[in-house]
Amino acid sequence: MAKKEIPMNRLQQFLPPGAYETVHYYLQLHKVHLTIARERKTVLGDYRHRTGYSNHRISVNGNMNPYAFLITLLHELAHLLVYELHGNKVQMHGMEWKKIYGLLLGEFIRKKIFPADVESELLLSLKNPAASSCAEDGLIRVLRKYDEGKNGCRLIEELPPHSLFRIGNGAIFKRGEKQRKRYKCTEVKTGKIYLFSPVYEVEMIEG
């Protein structure tokens, strides 16, 4: 997927008010090559450590709201800081990463960068940060409120029972009942059963 490097003075437009100075400090301090990517279905951001004479590289999807963008950027920045301290000797989302990610988030929480509802969900998530940025169901629901446009997408849990929906690869499913934490859905073409997270975004098929 296409990526583009942006001038630092344009980074501010992707961030919530009050976040730029601290983010800029970290990126400059660690000589980060930051790129903004178009929407990627499988990842929100990624980190590649420096090799030889190259800088650390972080990419973040540019289609997210400012709070989700900042959370994702901090998630990847935590990977960078873990690499600087431990190299490849620790687990990707192990205790070392969770500690540093928590410290980074805590810094921005103390600065009151996030709205109260997002801050509350982040404080809950800090008890055991998820391996994927913005991954906790409650946090996804809250962050979604700040999206400018949903592009016709709805969450699985918002769909009427037995309604049809389409996912990113074009496959069509019928929503079934909730099984513990996930929804049991049937792929129309094959009849196979799949389990979907309640906060998975899909395109509802009307009629």
N, C-alpha and C positions, 0 to 999 in steps of 0.2 A: 504494500500500500504506500502511496506517495507520502513523503514527509518533506518538511521545509524548515530550515533554520530561520529563526526570527530575530530581529534586533532586540537587544535587551529592553529598549524603551517601549517596545510594542508588547512585551510580556505582560505589562500591567493590565492590558485589556482582557486577559484571560483569568486574572486573579481577583479575589474579593478586595474591597477597599481596606487599606492598612496592611496588606500582606507583602507588597512588592519589595520594600526595603530589606526585610529579613530574608526573603527568597533570593533576591539579587546577591546579598552578602554570601549566602551558602554557595550559590552557583559560581561566583567569582573566586571564592576561597578555594574551592575544590576543582576549579578549571573545568566546569561541566560544559560539554557540547550539547545544548538542548535543542530538540526539534519538536515541532508540533505536527502531529499526524492527522490525516483524515480519519473518519470513523473506522475502527477495526472491531469486528464482532467478537473476536476471541480474547482480546486484551485491551485494557484501558491505557496501559503504559508499560514501558520496559526499560531495563538498565543493562548496559554493557560496560564492563570495567576497562580501564585504560590498558593498553598494550604497547610496549616499546615507547615510541614518542607520541602516541595518540592520547587524547584526553578521555576522561570518562564520558560516556554518552547516555543520555536519558531522552526518551521520547514519550510524549503524553498526547492522547487524543484531544483535538481542539474543539470537538463538538459538545463538550460537557459544560454544565453550568460552573460558575467560578468556584464554588465550594467543593464540588466533586473534582474539579481540576486540581485544586490545591491539595486535597487529600491524596490524590493519585501521585502527584509530584513528590509529596513527602514520603509516600510509600517507597518510591523508587530511590529517593535520596537516602533513605535508611539503608537500602541495599548497598549504596556507595560507601556509606560510613562503616558498615560492617566489613566490607571488603578491605577498606583502608586499615582496619584494626586486626582482622583475622584472615584476610585472603580468602581462599576457598576451603578453609579448614572447618567451617561450621555449617550447619544446616541452613538452607536458604531462608526459611521462615522460623528458625529456631529461637531460643530464648534471647540470644544476642540481638537478633533483628527486632524482636518484639520490644525489647528494652529501649533500643535506640528510636524506633518508630514512635513509641509512647512518649519519649522525651521530646521529639520533634513536634508531635501533635500537641503535647502539653504546652509548649512554648506559644503556639498560636491560639490555643484556648485561653491562656492567661491574658493574651492581648485582645480578647473579645472579638476575634475576627469572624467567628461563626454565629449565625442566629441561635437563639436559645434552644430551639427544638433540635437543630443539628448538633449543638454543643452537648445536649443531654445524651443523644445517641452515641456520640464519640466517647463521652466519659464512660458509658456502659461498655463500649467495645474495647476500651483500654484495659479492661480486666483480662482480656485474652484476644489480642488483635488477630484479625483474620488474615489468611495468606493472600487473599485477593482484596485489593483496595475497594472500598465501598461495598464490601461483600455481605455484611450483616443485613438481614431482612429489614429490621427497623430503620437502619441508616439509609437503605435504598429507598424506602417509602418516603422518608423525610426529604432526602435530597431531590427526589423526583418533583417535589412541590416547587422547586426553584428552576426547573427546566423551562425555557421560554416556549417551547413547542414540543408536543409529544409525537408529532408526525403520524398521528392516527394510531399509535401504539397504545396498548393497554396491558396491565399486569394480568397474569393468569387468574389471580384471585378476584379480579374485577369482572371477569367474564360470567355471563349467565350459564347455569348448568347446561351441558350438552351442546353448547354453541361451538361453531367451527372457528379455527384460527390458523394463521400461517406464520411459520418461523422464517428466519433469515435465509435458509437454503431453499425456500419455496415449498417445503413439505407442509401438508395440511393435516390438522388433527381435530379431534372432537374432545372437548373437555369433559372429564368424568368427575367422580367424587374425590374428596381429599382423603388421602391415606396417611395418617399421622401428620407429617410435616409437608408432604408433597402431593400434587394432584396427579391422579391416574388418568392419562390421556391416550387415546387410540389414534394411531396414524391411519388416515382414511384409505390410502392406497394399499397398504400392506396388512392392516388389521393388527399390527404389533402394538404392544402396550409400552408406554414410556412414562417415567415419573418426572414431573416438572416442578421446579421451585415456585412457590406462590408469587414471587416477585420477578419472575421471568417475563420480559417484555415481548409481546407478540402483536400481530395484526389481526384484529377480529374480522371475520368474514360475515358481512351482514346477510340476513335472509337465511 
